[in-house]
Amino acid sequence: MKKILTSLAVLGLLATGVGAAMAQEGHAEAAPTHFPINEPKEMSWTFAGPFGTYDKAQLQRGLKVYKEVCSACHSMNLVAFRTLEGLGYSEAQIKTLAAEYTIHDGPNDAGDMFDRPGKPSDHFPAPFPNEQAAAAANGGAAPPDMSLLAKARGVERGFPRFVFDIFTQYAQGGPDYIHSLLTGYDQTPPAGMAIPEGTHYNPYFLSGVSLKMPKPLSDGQVTYDDGSPQTVDQYSRDVAAFLMWAAEPHLEDRKKTGFRVLVFLLIFGALVYMTKRKVWADVAH
Amino acid sequence: MSEGHSTYTPKTGIERWFDARMPLPRLIYDSFVAYPVPRNLNYMWTFGGILSIMLTAQILTGIVLAMHYTSDTNLAFDSVEKIMRDVNSGWLLRYLHSNGASFFFVAVYIHIFRGLFYGSYKAPRELLWILGCIIYLLMMATGFMGYVLPWGQMSFWGATVITGFFSAIPLVGNWIQELLLGGFAVDNPTLNRFFALHYLLPFMIAGVVVLHIWALHVVGQSNPTGIEVKSKTDTVAFTPYATIKDAFGMIVFLFIFAYFVFYLPNYLGHPDNYTVANPLKTPAHIVPEWYFLPFYAILRAITFNIGPINSKLGGVLCMFGAIAMLFLVPWLDTSKVRSAVYRPWYKLFFWLFVADAILLGWLGSQPAEGSYVFMAQMATLFYFAFFLVVMPVLGLIETPRRLPNSITEAVLEKKNKGAGGHPAGAVSAPETKG
């Protein structure tokens, strides 16, 4: 064990050296080389940690933001209406909600395509017929599908944080990133920074100084009926939480099962260990 | 150890019936009950058993996943998401399988480093060691192909980069690459053959594991002192002694595994793999799975041409060479003493090598630019120097510490020391350290 600690210490020293070397490189403020410029802010989420659960009211607000704002450009192809049960909706509510959408279906017996109201088994319809149409309507960059966005985005944590993350169970890189990005507009770029035309400066953007998406949310844009503040910050939190649910609908089930599994292994392990002590008691080893 | 004749006596009628026709119960009894194991094995020796359950778990979860998976580039990504969302306990199966691959590698790396520390590869265990190296190679191929199946961005680009290595080989390189891909680029034929091979290779691993265990049962287990078993007092019966110890090791390992599966299931993966593969959009940094990172760092460390060998071929040669080193270890190590416990200098270099491998892994995850390149080059140099210089030279010049005469002696020395009863008589028991 002492040896392992020693070797870890050696590694730590080496890593510190790297860190120092990196710091020396530095970067000019107007021409950054590493993105994002600012790291995402770590927020507190109800679904974090070993006993984390989704805040259903928050998810419902997030769905509202998605429906009224994001869904104009972003598809959510993998999410079916029936799964909205996870947000606390009843079967009847889901039926009503699905029926608000028009689904292009077919062919029918006559061989024609037709439009019909949505059913719970349908998925959220996409705003554009294909990726090319989405790109053409959005300045050349197709808005990404949102079904998995909260797991498909994450800023590298770097040493030594990625080690601590194991113990703190930090797995909210996606929602943190989405929240920071959505609240990261409205900032003035440093003097001399070149912002390509048709793009918008955002120091939290993962792969450049600016992105094609203009600031999507503004205060008061979406009406909440539960009295929650109608601010960009609140909208961003809610939609980020909703997207985490969309990406990982079985998160609560997973954590609950995990706790039972670990408790079982702990008890079983203790029993086996005591048996092992007994078996080996009279054998020097 | 296998020379000892069987002590199995069939007790019931049905056992006698089987024993006369196909003595399977006798084989099981001799291999897993009466089989003598050195009495001084520490918990590092439980990883063979841990690896067996990981292989079994991977095959079982994998077969069920294959029932729901579709290996078509247009459907693969969505079929995996279907498993995650709609299949009963599909999320559990898939997270067990993807994290299981990582923990399979965690276990195999500990198993390999244990072998390197205690000199488990030395005569008469060279073949046992080489069979292990073959299993490791098969695991790498299986892991790599498995990572391609979800058809995310890292799947696609990882496959593109890794199959690209083969094109560096002179004359036949392009032919090999096209054979692997089933075309000129990663596409539907690639995905289909990778799926077929990903299903096949684990059974080949299982086959080589049988050979590995067979060879083990012929030469017997090594042990922390590195001294061969000399008398019956040196050993204990596999059951209950090794069985219960292995069981405890497995539970501890499964506990850590479960912690990741249930609380950090995507920690060891890359976010980009939750974006469907797009051949027109290259990710900013293409990184392989963590268990390939040291070799990836070695590959990228060769940024210069050496005579007729350009940097690309040089990198590929170094990467494959790094794995080939393992096969040569039984003959590179010239020491007469097996265990690092009695080799102070080798022990030091061993831990430096472990640190070097971890450093290489970290460098492999960083972009190949600036000071990282130089560090990767130095770490690569040490990697090869450990095998090609340290191992042969140390064996010749190092003065090992005094070895006990037998396992029993070593164990009793340790016991007396632990009891504090005979401080004067007790010689140092270095096998307890490390």
Chai-1 contact restraints between the chains, C-beta under 6 A:
chainA,res_idxA,chainB,res_idxB,connection_type,confidence,min_distance_angstrom,max_distance_angstrom,comment,restraint_id
A,K3,B,W351,contact,1.0,0.0,6.0,A-B,restraint_1
A,K3,B,G434,contact,1.0,0.0,6.0,A-B,restraint_2
A,S7,B,W351,contact,1.0,0.0,6.0,A-B,restraint_3
A,S7,B,V354,contact,1.0,0.0,6.0,A-B,restraint_4
A,S7,B,A355,contact,1.0,0.0,6.0,A-B,restraint_5
A,V10,B,A355,contact,1.0,0.0,6.0,A-B,restraint_6
A,L11,B,A355,contact,1.0,0.0,6.0,A-B,restraint_7
A,L11,B,I358,contact,1.0,0.0,6.0,A-B,restraint_8
A,L14,B,L359,contact,1.0,0.0,6.0,A-B,restraint_9
A,A21,B,S371,contact,1.0,0.0,6.0,A-B,restraint_10
A,L78,B,E81,contact,1.0,0.0,6.0,A-B,restraint_11
A,L148,B,Y274,contact,1.0,0.0,6.0,A-B,restraint_12
A,K151,B,Y274,contact,1.0,0.0,6.0,A-B,restraint_13
A,A152,B,P271,contact,1.0,0.0,6.0,A-B,restraint_14
A,A152,B,Y274,contact,1.0,0.0,6.0,A-B,restraint_15
A,A152,B,T275,contact,1.0,0.0,6.0,A-B,restraint_16
A,R153,B,P271,contact,1.0,0.0,6.0,A-B,restraint_17
A,G154,B,P271,contact,1.0,0.0,6.0,A-B,restraint_18
A,Q169,B,Y263,contact,1.0,0.0,6.0,A-B,restraint_19
A,A171,B,L264,contact,1.0,0.0,6.0,A-B,restraint_20
A,S207,B,A284,contact,1.0,0.0,6.0,A-B,restraint_21
A,H250,B,W91,contact,1.0,0.0,6.0,A-B,restraint_22
A,R254,B,F262,contact,1.0,0.0,6.0,A-B,restraint_23
A,G258,B,F262,contact,1.0,0.0,6.0,A-B,restraint_24
A,G258,B,Y263,contact,1.0,0.0,6.0,A-B,restraint_25
A,V261,B,A258,contact,1.0,0.0,6.0,A-B,restraint_26
A,L262,B,A258,contact,1.0,0.0,6.0,A-B,restraint_27
A,L265,B,I251,contact,1.0,0.0,6.0,A-B,restraint_28
A,L265,B,L254,contact,1.0,0.0,6.0,A-B,restraint_29
A,L265,B,F255,contact,1.0,0.0,6.0,A-B,restraint_30
A,G269,B,I251,contact,1.0,0.0,6.0,A-B,restraint_31
A,V272,B,A247,contact,1.0,0.0,6.0,A-B,restraint_32
A,V272,B,F248,contact,1.0,0.0,6.0,A-B,restraint_33
A,V272,B,I251,contact,1.0,0.0,6.0,A-B,restraint_34
A,Y273,B,F248,contact,1.0,0.0,6.0,A-B,restraint_35
A,T275,B,I244,contact,1.0,0.0,6.0,A-B,restraint_36
A,K276,B,I244,contact,1.0,0.0,6.0,A-B,restraint_37
A,K276,B,K245,contact,1.0,0.0,6.0,A-B,restraint_38
A,K276,B,F248,contact,1.0,0.0,6.0,A-B,restraint_39
A,V279,B,P240,contact,1.0,0.0,6.0,A-B,restraint_40
A,V279,B,I244,contact,1.0,0.0,6.0,A-B,restraint_41
A,V283,B,V236,contact,1.0,0.0,6.0,A-B,restraint_42
A,A284,B,V411,contact,1.0,0.0,6.0,A-B,restraint_43
A,A284,B,K415,contact,1.0,0.0,6.0,A-B,restraint_44
A,H285,B,R39,contact,1.0,0.0,6.0,A-B,restraint_45
A,H285,B,N40,contact,1.0,0.0,6.0,A-B,restraint_46
A,H285,B,V411,contact,1.0,0.0,6.0,A-B,restraint_47
